[in-house]
Amino acid sequence: MFRITQYLRDLAQAEATGSYPAVRASRPSGPVVIWNLIRRCNLTCKHCYALSADHEYAGELSTAEVFTVMDDLKAYRVPVLILSGGEPLLRPDLFEIAARAKAMRFYVGLSSNGTLIDAAVADRVAAAHFDYVGISLDGIGAVHDKFRRKVGAFDASLAAVHELQARDVKVGLRYTMTSLNGGELPALLQLMRDVGAHKFYFSHLNYAGRGNIHRSKDAHHQATREALDLLFDTAWADAQAGAEREYVTGNNDADGVYLLHWVQRRYPRWAGALREHLVAWGGNASGVMVANIDNLGQVHPDTMWWHHGLGSVRERPFSQIWDDVSDPLMAGLKARPRPLQGRCAACTERAVCGGNTRVRAQQLTGNPWAADPGCYLDDAEIGLQPQAAEAAA
Ligand code: SF4
């Protein structure tokens, strides 16, 4: 996750005081675990990575098994659990799991489509003291309903946001940009302000299938750049105004490099300091500081790697699976620097980006270390001279 607001608040402070904040100390004690507790969902969204449907899935972890895994996660010093699905509210023991997680002092997030959160459920969510609830929205009104394949889904999710806000639950809007809903971003950012949501999570689509040509002219890449420009401008206005709203992105760590260029153009004297912060962050954290456990107990490097299992928590504790680098993908993800190839290997900003999410390269070419086809930066932005760019292509 790339925290735009964190960096722009630093910039605002530097502009106000003449001094850039020091690089933050250390990384969290362990990986953030995104836990798909259930695959069942009441919706069948077009871009669902879990390919969920509204029926039960056999073999999901029992309450007792979930508790055993939680004990191991705590001992491994995992700080954050994001309870997800499917739709996690369909899991009958969700509030039991959440209560235990809070008692164990995890930071606990809930990732929901929102359609099941009426006043009564909102009461339970508030009583469970989730630290954060993310509600997914793909657009306004009918656009969202079309993505969610359910008329009325937008109204239900928006009602959920209001119910949670009324109970002082920290709510964020989660938006995945595709070629079909890119135009919805301005309206969603306005909605965020209107409803008083705390966070806006902009997720890039982890698509595959684009060639490594015409990068700067690519329509999706251009739309991505425009979306990021809008996010940066919005987050910058909020940072300068001291607003509490936060903007973050996911699934494309080139965003850090793009922000660096944004700052370089506007406030060049702070670009060096920002770069130090970004290198300390290090970019993509799949397989290192982000982990995923699916509904059957399989561990994955992150949620976009469901086609690559690392082992089951039924057979080995998470802590053992996570530290095991006998899997070549995990060995590569944990290596610093990662064994990048092609354009990413030649990129002068790879220490900022970390080589990005490797899953698009793997899906497109079969090689997880090939150039990321989702990188929307042009050659000059990643320090490639024309000859080197030709050789790296
Ligand atoms: S070329 Fe690769 S390493 Fe460089 S910014 Fe793009 S995705 Fe990241």
Residues whose N, C-alpha, C, O or C-beta is under 5 A from the ligand:
A	BS01	SF4	A254 V257 R343 C344 C347 E349 R350 C353 G355 N356 D372 C375 I382
